[in-house]
Amino acid sequence: MPLISRNISNLIGGISQQPEILRLENQATTQENGFSGVVEGLKKRPPTNYVAKITGSSLSNAYIHTINRDTSERYIVVITNGAIAVYDINGTAKTVVAQTNATNYLASSSPRTEFKCLTVNDYTYIINTNKTVAMDSATSTGKVEQAIYQVTQGVNAIDYSVTIDSTTYSFTSTNSNTEDIRDGLFSAIGTVSGYTFTKIGNSSFKVVKASGTLSVSASDGYGDGAHQIIYDSAQNFSDLPAEGIDGQVVEI
């Protein structure tokens, strides 16, 4: 049988368990001490380097988590029964400041199996799976039923309407000044028992209901494109008015 020769562009495909006739030409059956990469091609596998010994104590039952934030901030977290220690990548111990009784949460007879950690950006969350989750008995104050009506575009000679709990109030604009339109609709609402209305900035006013659930909707004669209502949510940050209600919670 004559020899067959051909060029193989690279050997970065790693190993494959497929039959030779099916696998890619840059894949092999075995690869020992090799490391395949698109940038550097096939090279020798990097060795394990001894850097430091982080502690002289036994860590046979400890939970160990690595924080790899970036090239300059890498840490090793060691959690044992009722204690936590943090070391940098060179084995240097870091100062851990625990709030009052915080380490009580770390009590465990088997830290290695009972703890889980997750690092997201600058925060690492530690979960003790042996703890029963419960709500705090203290509750926050009730949600304030409030909303913002804003004139986003001034259009002359059209109707601006707002409906508050099934009652509709309207104003017909006489110019394109957003403040004048806001003031006209604000005056059309007047004083309503159980509600507080306050002007905000030059084109908005807020509606606050003393009790019960607030329902607010609006319309205008410009294809409903000359106003907006900010209640519990908004589609984009850009939809939020320049001035709002102090303490209002809006979901984006």
TORPAVEX-671922 format. One record per residue: x, y, z of N, C-alpha, C, O in turn; residue in one letter. Coordinates in steps of 0.02 Angstrom, whole numbers, plus 50000, padded with zeros to 5 digits. Each point is the difference from the previous one (the first is absolute). Layout:
# TORPAVEX-671922
XYZXYZXYZXYZA...
END
This chain:
# TORPAVEX-671922
500434994050000499575006050000500455006250000500435000550043M499485004149911500435006049998499865004650059499455000150028P501065003749990499935004950053499585005949976500035002049942L499565000650104499585005749984500235005850042500044999450061I500105006249910500235005950037499515005849987499725000649946S500185003550105499585005949994500205005050053500344998150048R499455008049945500155005350048499425000850050499425000149980N500755000350084499505001350052500155007050028500555001350025I498965003149969500135007150016500165001150074500405004450016S499304991750029500145000850071499774993750037499704995549970N500465004450094499804994350043499645002650062500164998050056L499355006349933499665003250056499324996950014499635002650042I500204992149923499344997150008499924995550061499444998050016G501125000550018499964995850060499884992849980500194997949946G499514998250099499884992949987499274998949981499565003950017I500334990549947499324998349979499924992550006500464996249985S498945001650036499844992950004499654997549937499814994249997Q500115010249955499694997949937500494995849958500615000550010Q499144995549946500454996449953500415005049960499785005649987P500824992249993500455004649964499685002949937500155005749982E499434990549986499705002349937499505005650012499835003749953I499924997050109499495005150015500285006250034499725005449993L500824993850044500245005850039500395004949957500194998449943R499935007550084500385005149964500724998149994500264996150040L500085006749909500704998149989500475002650054500554997550008E499225007650030500445002650053499844997050069500205002750051N499424991749949499854996550062500394993550003500194997149949Q499935000650113500404994050009499634995250046499515001750032A500764992149971499704994950044500195001450072499594999450045T501045002349967500255001650067500425006449997500265001849948T499805001450110500435005950006500275000250071499625001550046Q501004997149962500304999550066500445006050014500455001749961E499415001750095500385005950020500015005449947500495003649992N498974996949971499945005249950499435004750017499524998150034G500535008149942499495005050012499855003549934500435003349972F498964995850004499815002849935499685006850009499575001050043S500635003749916499725006750003500005003249932500464998949960G499045005250026499955003249935500565005049989500255000749944V499965002750109500515005249994500704997149992500375001849955V499814993650090500694997450001500064993149969500554997249997E498905000049980500034993449969500084994550053499775000850056G500554993749925500124994550046500665001050035500525000649968L499454999750099500625000950038499994995350060499504996850015K501075002850019500054995750058499555002650056499955006050011K499744989350024499555001950055500395003750054500524997750021R499215008150002500345003750054500044995850063499544996350015P501015004350022500084996050061499635003150059499755005649995P500204990850059499745002650063500575003050039500514996750012T499435009650008500535003550037499815000850073499455002250016N501014996050028499905001150071500125007350015500535002749983Y498985000650048500055007150015500105001250074500495003250020V499064994250021500055001150072499554995150036499564996949970A500555002550096499574996050043499585004850041500275003950040K499074995949951499595005150031499904998850075499885004850037I500174989149986499904998750071500324993450019500074995549959T500125004050105500284993750025499464995550028500154994250018G499245008249985499454996050027499714995449946500085001249940S499604993550082499694995349953499385003249969499585003050035S500364996249900499425002749963499594994349970499665001049949L500374993250082499674994249971499245000749997499684997049957S500035007150088499275000850000499795007249985499435001950012N501045002049961499865007149987499695000849931500114996149954A499495009350039499745001949935500455005449972500135005050034Y500114994249905500485004749970499695002849937499764996449956I500265010350039499725003549942500525004949974500335003450038H499734996949896500485004649968499645006049970499514999249963T500725006850054499745006149971500495002449947500575001850017I499224998349921500445002049945499705006249968499714999649946N500365006050088499685006249976500355002649938499675001449950R500984999250052500405002049943500724997850011500144996450048D500325005749910500704997850006500345002550062500504997050022T499265008450008500325002850059499634998550065500275001250054S499124996149941499624998450060499754992949996499494998649969E500884996950064499824992950003500084997850073500515001250031R498984995549994500004998150071499774992850008499664997149958Y500545000050098499794993350020499615000750065500275002550050I499114995249951499575000350059499974993150031499844995149966V500315004550099499994993650035499485000550056500075004150045V499414991749952499475000050050500044993650040499964994549972I500105006250093499994994250045499425001050049499635004949994T500304990750053499465000450049500025006550039500435000850044N499125003949941499955006250037500535005149985500075004950037G500314994249910500555004749986500105000649924499834995549962A500445010250018500165001349930500675003449996500145004550040I500284993649912500655003049989500085001549926499744996349958A500615009150026500115001949931500745001249989500335003250040V499934994249904500705000749982500045002649928499564998549959Y500965005350027500105001949930500324994149964500154994950030D499975005949906500234994549959500714997950018500224994649981I500135009750056500684998350022500014997050069500544998650028N498875000250002499974996850065500025004750058500044997750058G499935008949930500025004950055499305000850029499525001449964T500424997950102499355000550033499755007249998500385004850009A498974996049979499685006549999499555000750061499774995150029K500125011249991499585001350059499274999349982499755002949952T499894993150087499294998949991499635003250058500114998150058V499455006649928499625003450052499294997249999499645000749951V500164996150103499344996950005499545004450043500205002350053A499194998749923499515003650039499794995850061500164994050003Q499505009050044499814996750062499624993549985499485000149967T500774994450060499694993449994499964997449928499654995249987N500705008049967499964997949930500284993049990499754996149959A500775002250079500314993449992499574994450027500144994149988T499325007650048499544994750023499694996449940499834994150004N500115009549941499714997049940500474994749970499784995749962Y500865004550057500494995449972500084993650041500424995949984L499175003450068500044993950040499794994049958499454999949971A500984995150026499864994249959500454994250020500595000950016S499124993249985500404994050014500344997349938500454995850004S499335006649938500294997749937500035005849950499615000249952S500845004650059500035005949956500104998249927499715003449956P500684991650029500154998449930499374998349961499945001849941R499584994950090499394998049964499415004750011499535000049960T500495003950093499415004150017500045007249977499505003650001E501094998749976500065007049978500045000449924500264995649967F499465009950008500055001749929500185007449995499785004050041K500624997849910500195007049990499905002049927500064995949954C499775010450037499935002849933500275007150001499805004150041L500674997349913500295006749995499715003649940500034997449944T499695008550067499745004349947500325006850007499855003750046V500594998049907500385006250001500375000850067500454996150015N499365008850026500365001350062499704996550060500245001150056D499254994849935499664996950057500034992449995499924997249946Y500194999650110499994992750004499454998050049500005002150058T499534993849919499444997750041500164993150028500214995549963Y499705003750102500134993750034499334997150024499625003350034I500264990549947499374996750018500164993950043500404995749982I499285004150076500034994150043499374995949987499465001850023N500624992849940499414996149980499674996350058499474997149992T500855003250066499724996650059499535004650039499684997850048N500275008649931499585004850035499305000049970499914999449939K499605001350103499315000649977499845007349986500085004350043T499704997249897499865006949980499355002250032499504996450000V500505009850028499405002750031499985007549988500515003349992A498894999450008499915007249992500125003550066499874997350054M500395008849941500095004250059499305002250024499575001549960D500344998750105499355002150027499875007449988499425002149998S501115001849995499925007249988499835001149927500304997049955A499225007250032499805001449931500095007449985500005004250046T500074997349891500085007049980499325003449998499494996750004S500525009749989499375003849995499654998249935500334998049951T499025002850047499624998249941500175004449940500245005650008G499644991849934500135003649938499565006249995499404999750011K500915005849971499635006249991499715000049929500374999249951V498985001650044499675000049935500085006949969499665004850019E500804995749934500165006549970500214999149927500234994749981Q499705010549980500184999849930500185007149977499835004950032A500504995449911500195006449970499685000649931500054995449959I499615010250029499765001549933500475005249970500145005050032Y500094993849907500475004749968499775001749930499824995649961Q500195010850023499895002349931500684999649965500455003950015V499624991449939500644999049967500085004349937500555001349977T498885000849995500035004149940499415004849999499424997850008Q500725008649982499465004949997499735000749929500375001649954G498994997250039499675000549935499395004650007499604999050046V500335005849911499455004950005499344997049977499984996149952N499495005750083499314998549980499854992549999499654997749955A500584998650094499804993050007499804998850073500165003950045I499494990749967499784998350067500534995750036500274995349971D499865006550092500424996050044499544997550056499675004150033Y500314989449978499554997150051500384995350045500484996749980S499305003150083500274995250047499414996950038499545003550021V500494989949987499464996450036500294997350064500474996150000T499235006150056500224997950066499434996250033499495002950017I500624990649992499484995850031499315001249968499525001550034D500464997749900499385000149961499715007049988499495000749966S500825004550062499765006849988500495003549952500605000150013T499145002649931500425002949949499985007650003499465003050007T501125000249988500065007350000500365001949935500474996649979Y499305008849989500275001849935500155007549996499725004050036S500754997649919500175007049987500195000649927500374995849973F499375009449994500175001249930500545005449997499915005650025T500654992749945500575004749998499865005949955499664999449949S500615006350071499935006149959500675002349973500035005049964T500504991650053500675001349973500414993650007499734994850020N500915005449964500424994050003500485000150059500474996150002S499395008250047500435000450059499814994350048499434999650023N501054996049993499854994250042499805002050071499604996550032T500675009049993499825002150067499295002650002499634998650047E500175005049902499315002549997499514994149994499475000150031D500714995049930499564994149992499954996250066499464998050020I501115001150013500004996650065499565003850049499594997050035R500505009649968499615004150046499254999849985499595000050046D500244999749889499294999849981499684993550022499445000050026G500904994449965499734993550021499994999550076499544997150028L500975005750004500035000050073499415003850029499704997850049F500135007949920499435003950023499344996549986499525000650039S500454995549906499394996449983499854994650052499424998550013A501104998750016499894994950052499755003250064499544997550032I500775008149986499795003550061500164996150063500514996550004G499055004050045500094996650065499544993950002499405000549990T500894993750024499634993850003500134996850068500574999150020V498904999250016500074997150066500374993349997499854995749958S500645003550086500384993850003500614999849955500364995149998G499755010349964500575000449954500385006550012499725005150021Y500934994649965500425005950004500345000949933500294995349972T499675010850001500315001649936500525005550011499865005050032F500744993949941500555004850009500375000749935500174995149967T499965011150013500385001349939500734998250010500295001050053K500014996249894500714998250000500325003149938499794998749944I500725005350066500355003049944499565004249957499555003450025G500574996549909499645004349953499494996349957499655003149960N500304990250048499554996549955499654994050033499674996249965S500415002950100499734994150033499625001850064500085005450027S499514989849996499725000550067499924992950027499934995249962F500085004250103499934993450031499304999250030499685004850021K500114988949980499364998150029500144995050056500324994949989V499455006650071500104995650057499324998450029499615004550016V500254989049992499364997850028500114998150073500474996450016K499095006050027500094998950072499924992750019500374997650043A499164998849928499894993050016499714996449940499695003149957S500414990450041499754996149944500484999949942500535003150003G499284993449945500424999449940499855005549950499425001449986T501115001649988499945005549953500014997349928500404995649984L499155007049975499984998349929500035006549960499575004350007S500944996449951500095006249960500134998149927500424995849986V499235007449969500124999349929499915006849968499735004650031S500484996149907499955006649967499944999149925500144994749973A499665010649994499965000149927500095007249976499955004750039S500174996049897500055006649971499814999749926499964994549971D499935011349999499795000349931500584999849951499925001949942G500664995950081500594999649957500234992749994500594998549999Y498914997149996500154992949995500294997250064500384995149999G499445008050057500254998150066500775000350004500314996450038D499985008049921500735000750000500255006350033500595001649995G498965002150040500215006450028500004999850076500045005350032A499914988849998499994999550072500294993250021500124995749959H499995003550106500174993550027499804999750074499975005150034Q499904988749989499854998750070500574995850029500174994849973I500125007450082500504996150036499674997550063499875003950046I499994989649956499664997150059500464994950033500445002050039Y499484991749947500424994850031500594998149957500494997350026D499485004049909500544997749956500075004649941499555003949983S501044995749985500155003649939500424995549955500374995750025A499575005249909500354995649954500755001250000500404995349998Q499805011150004500715001849996500155005550051499555003650023N501104997049995500205005450045499865006749968499855004950035F500204995549899499885006349966499285002350005499845005849988S499714989650031499295001950008499865003650066499485003250007D500984996350040499905003350064500035007649993500435002549963L499145001150071500025007449996500625002750034500304996750042P499895009449940500595003150029499915001150075500494999750038A498905001649983499855000850071499454995150019499504999349964E500594997450093499514994950021499785000950072500075005450029G499664989249998499765000050069500544996950045500244994549987I499945009050065500514997450046499754993550032499464999950031D500934994749962499824993650030499564995549957499854994450021G499935008049921499594995749957500424994449971500565001149978Q499164992850021500344994249973499714998449932499394998949994V501035001049954499774998749932500434994349971500615000350001V499054994749973500354994449968500165001749928499575002249962E501064996750018500215001249931500064993249964500174999849941I
END
